[in-house]
Amino acid sequence: MRVGAGLFLGLLGLLFGSAVSAQQGAYTLPASLDRLVTRSDQIIRGHVVSAVVEPHPQFPNLRTVVVTIRVDRTLKGAAESTVTFRQFLWDARDVANAGGYGKTDEYLLFLNPVSKYGLTSPVGLEQGRFRVRRDAKGNVSAMNGHGNVGLFTNVSAKLAAQRIAVSSGTQAMLQSPQGGAAPLAALEEAIQALETARP
C-alpha cells in the first residue's frame, strides 16, 4: 500500500508539475510581483462567468475545476474576450466551492502556461490570484491569497536598474513594506512596467 501511494503521488508530480494547484492544501515559496510576471504565460483581469467541478477528461479520478472568465483587461498574452482554463483541485475542500472561484467574482490572474494535459493554475497558487474589490467611493483594490505580503520585494530596485519610471502613486505602493490591499491601477501599472523590463 505504501509503495502504491508513493507511486501515485510521484506520477501526479510528473504529470502536472507546476500546474498542480491546491488552493487550500499546498505550500509554495513566497513570490514577488516580479516573479509572478516573469513566470506567467497570461495575465488577465475579469469576472467569473462559470466555475464547474468535473473529472479530468483523461484521468477521471482527478477532480478539476473548469473556469471561464469574461476578460476586462489583458496585461500579458493574447487578448481574448473570454478565457477558459482547467485547474486541478488537490484539496477535497476545494471541490465544494469550485476552488474558490465564485460566479461574478472579479479577479486579476497570473496564469501559468497550460500543460500538455490541459491544466494550468495561478503562478504561486494563491499568490497569483488577486481578488478585486470595489468600494462605495469608487476605490478599486486587489489582494492575493497571501495578503500581498512580500509582493513588492525588490521591485523598485529592478525598475530603477532598468531606468523604468512609474507614477508617484505606484512608487509609493512599491515602497510599502507591509501587505494589504493594493490600489488596482497602481498594481497594473507596476505589472506593465515589469513586463517592459523583462529581457
N, C-alpha and C positions, 0 to 999 in steps of 0.2 A: 504493500500500500504506500509506503514511504517513497519508494522508487517511482511508482506511478504518479504520485502527486508532484514530485520533483520534476519528472519529465514533462508533465503537463504545464507547469509553471515556466519551465525552460522554453518550451515551444511557444507559449504566449509571448515571452520576451522576444524571441526571434521573429515571430510573425508580425508583431505590432510595433516593436522598438519605441521610438519617441511618440508614436501616435496613440499609445495607450494613455487613457485619460481618466483617471479616477478623480472625480470631483471631491469626494469626501475621504476616500480611503488610501490616498497616495501621498508621498512626501517628495518634494522637489527642492533643489537648491535655489536660494534667492536669485532672482533675475532682475537686473536693472532694465530701464526703458531701452537703453542701447542694445542690450542682448535680445530683448523682445522684438525690436525692429529688425535686427540682423537675422535672427532665426526664423522669422515669419515668412511665409510664402504670400500671404494675403492679409491685409489689414482693412477691416470694414467696420462701419457703424450702421446700425439699423435696428429694426423691430422684428421680434419673433412672430412669424406667421403661423408656424406649427412646429411641434416637437413630439414625435411619435416613437415610443419604445417598441422595438421589434428585434427578432433574431437576426444575426448576420446572415446574408443570403448563402454564403459558402460554409459557414460554421454555425449551424442552428443552435448549438448550446451556448453561444456567446450572445449576451444582450447588448444591444446598441440603441442609441437614440438618433433618429434622423431629424435634423433641424433645418428649417427653411427660414431664411432671414430676408426681409424686404430691405434692400440696401439704400440708405440715405446718402452715404458718402464712402468713397473708396480712397484710402490713403496709400495703399500699396497693392499691386497686382492688377489684373484685368478688371475694368469697370463693368459691372453687371447690375441689372435691376433687382435680381434675386440671387441668393446663393443658398444652395442646399448641400449639407455635409452630413456624414455619418460618423458618430463618435462612440467609441467603446465605453461601456459602463462597467468599471471594475468593481465598484462597491454596490452591493444589493440595495442599499438605502437610496441610491440614485435612480433606481427603477421606478419607484413610487412617484417621484417628482420630475421625471424626464430629464435627469441630470441637472436640474435647476434652471432649465430654460422655460420660463413661464410665457404663455401666449401674450403678445403685445408688449412684453418687456423690451427695453431698449438696451443694446449692448455695443461696446466697442471691442472687437475681437481681433486678436493677433493669431492667425491660424497657421499651423504647421503645414508643410507640403502633404498632399494626400499620398498615403502608402499604396503599394500595389494591391492591397486588399480593400482599397476604397475607404480607408479610415483616416481621420485627422482629429485634431484637438487643438485647443488654445495652447500656445507656447507657454511652458511652465505651468500648465494646467490652470488653476485659478488665478495665477499671476497674469496670464494673458487674456483674461476675460473681465472686462470692466462694465459694471452696471452704471448706466447713465441715469441721472436723477435731475428732474426739473422742478424748481420750487415755484410758489405762487408769485414771487417777484421777478420771475423770468431768468433766474440764475440757473446755469446748467453745469453739473459737475459729474465726474466719473471716478469710480474707485474699484480696484480689483479685489479679489477674494482674500488677499493678504493685507488689506487696508492701506495699500500703496506704500507699505514700509520698505525702505531701501530702493524704491523705484528710480530715484534720481541720482543715485550714486555715480559720481564721475562724469555725469552727462555734460555739465557745464565745461569741464576741462576738455572733453573731446571736441565740443563745438568750438571752443576757443582755439584749440590746436589746429583746427581746420579753417579758422577765421570765418566762421559762420555766425552771423549776428541774429538774435531773436529779440522780440519786443521786451520792454521792461517788465511787463506783467509775467511773461513766460520765464524771464530770467529770475524773477523773484520766486516763482514756483519751483524752479530747479534748485534754488539755494535753500529751500526749506528742508531741514534735516529730518523732521518727523513725518509720519504718514498722514493719512486722512484724505478726504475727497479733494480732487484737483479740478480747477476750472477746465471745462471741456475744451474751450477754444485754445487755451494755453497748452494743454496736453497735445492737442492735434498739431499745433504749430511746432512743438518740440519733436513730434514724430516726423513731420515733414523735413525738419532741419536735419535730423539724424539720418533720414533716408538720403538726403542730399550729400551728407558727409561720408556715406559708405563708398569704399573704393570701387 
